[in-house]
Amino acid sequence: MRVFRLTRRKYADKLNGVDASLSNNRWNSKGTRIIYTSESRALALAEVVVHLSAAALPDDYVMLEIEVPVTRQIQQILADDLPPNWNAFPHIPDTQKVGDDFVRYQKDLILKVPSSVVHGECNYLLNPAHPHISEMKILAVRDFPMDKRLF
């Protein structure tokens, strides 16, 4: 299986979750390292552009294509299993706890979660603390200039 990650170039070379740990996000609290990926390039783009404005648009984004081993079990959280306001902004502690616990307990390497940006689509969270994180392979890192018409 392949997943996609749109990120700043400075975070592209390692799958360590440092960038997510710098702030509170939907699926992790500040200090918890987690890697956000999406099932498509388009969803990866949508997940990033909701946080940007044209005035603050960096020009150093790259798209990572990551190979996820099909031999690994994927834990899944369904929208129906979450509180009614799971997709609220600002993010609620309930969803952050889901991601924090996923990382802490290291039961699975991959957690499939619903997208709050594109309903019906899914993101895949990778646990950089899991003993098998080295099985993830970055297949490609490509420049990804964002079209200014999006803003």
C-alpha positions in Angstrom: 0.0 0.0 0.0 1.2 3.5 -0.7 0.4 6.6 1.3 1.3 10.3 0.7 2.6 13.1 2.9 2.9 16.7 2.0 5.4 18.4 4.2 8.1 21.0 4.4 11.4 19.9 2.8 13.2 20.1 6.2 11.0 17.3 7.5 11.1 15.1 4.4 14.1 12.9 5.0 13.1 11.1 8.1 9.9 9.5 9.3 10.2 10.6 12.9 7.1 12.7 13.6 9.1 15.7 15.0 7.0 18.3 13.0 3.7 17.0 14.4 5.1 17.0 17.9 5.7 20.8 17.8 2.0 21.6 18.3 -1.4 20.2 19.3 -3.1 18.6 16.3 -6.2 16.6 15.6 -4.6 13.2 16.4 -1.8 14.1 18.8 -1.0 16.5 21.6 2.1 18.7 21.7 5.1 16.6 22.4 3.8 13.4 20.9 5.6 12.3 17.7 3.3 10.9 15.1 3.5 10.9 11.3 0.4 12.1 9.3 -0.1 10.5 5.9 -3.1 10.3 3.5 -4.5 7.8 1.1 -4.0 10.2 -1.9 -2.0 13.2 -2.9 -5.1 15.2 -3.2 -6.1 14.5 0.4 -2.6 15.2 1.6 -2.9 18.6 -0.1 -6.3 19.3 1.4 -5.1 18.4 4.9 -2.3 21.0 4.6 -4.0 23.9 2.8 -6.7 24.2 5.4 -4.0 25.5 7.7 -2.4 28.0 5.3 -3.1 31.4 3.8 -1.7 32.8 0.6 0.3 35.4 2.7 2.0 32.6 4.7 2.5 30.1 1.9 5.9 28.5 2.1 7.6 27.5 -1.2 9.4 24.4 0.1 6.7 21.8 0.2 7.5 18.3 -1.1 5.2 15.3 -1.6 6.4 12.0 -0.1 5.3 8.7 -1.5 5.7 6.1 1.2 5.4 2.3 0.9 3.6 0.7 3.8 4.1 -3.1 4.1 0.9 -5.0 3.5 2.0 -7.5 6.1 1.3 -5.0 8.9 -2.1 -4.9 10.6 -3.9 -1.6 10.4 -5.8 -0.4 13.4 -8.9 1.6 12.4 -11.0 4.3 14.1 -14.3 4.9 12.4 -16.1 8.3 12.6 -19.0 6.5 14.3 -16.7 5.5 17.1 -15.7 9.1 17.9 -17.6 11.8 19.8 -20.0 13.9 17.6 -17.7 16.9 17.6 -14.5 14.9 16.8 -13.9 17.0 13.7 -14.3 20.4 15.5 -11.7 23.1 15.4 -9.9 23.7 17.6 -9.1 20.1 18.1 -10.6 18.3 21.0 -8.6 16.3 23.6 -10.6 13.1 22.8 -9.0 12.7 19.4 -5.6 13.8 20.6 -5.8 11.0 23.3 -6.6 8.5 20.5 -3.3 9.4 18.7 -1.3 9.8 21.9 -2.4 6.3 23.1 -1.7 4.8 19.7 1.9 6.0 19.9 2.3 5.2 23.6 1.1 1.6 23.5 2.9 0.7 20.3 0.4 -2.1 19.5 0.2 -1.3 15.9 2.4 0.6 13.4 -0.5 2.1 11.4 -3.8 3.8 12.5 -6.4 4.6 9.9 -8.5 7.6 10.8 -11.3 9.5 9.1 -10.4 12.8 7.5 -12.1 15.9 9.0 -11.4 17.9 5.8 -12.7 15.5 3.2 -15.6 13.4 4.5 -15.4 9.8 3.4 -11.7 9.9 2.9 -9.0 8.5 5.3 -5.6 9.4 6.7 -3.0 7.0 8.0 -1.1 7.8 11.1 2.3 6.1 11.5 3.9 5.5 14.8 7.5 6.5 14.7 8.1 4.8 18.1 7.0 1.4 16.9 9.8 -1.2 16.6 8.9 -1.8 12.9 8.9 1.8 11.7 12.0 1.0 9.6 9.7 -1.1 7.4 8.3 2.1 6.0 10.1 3.1 2.8 10.1 6.6 1.3 9.8 5.8 -2.4 9.8 9.4 -3.7 10.3 13.0 -2.6 9.1 15.4 -5.2 8.9 19.2 -5.2 5.2 20.2 -4.8 4.7 23.9 -5.5 1.2 24.9 -4.5 -1.1 26.6 -7.1 -1.8 30.1 -5.9 -5.4 29.7 -7.2 -6.1 27.5 -4.1 -5.9 30.6 -1.9 
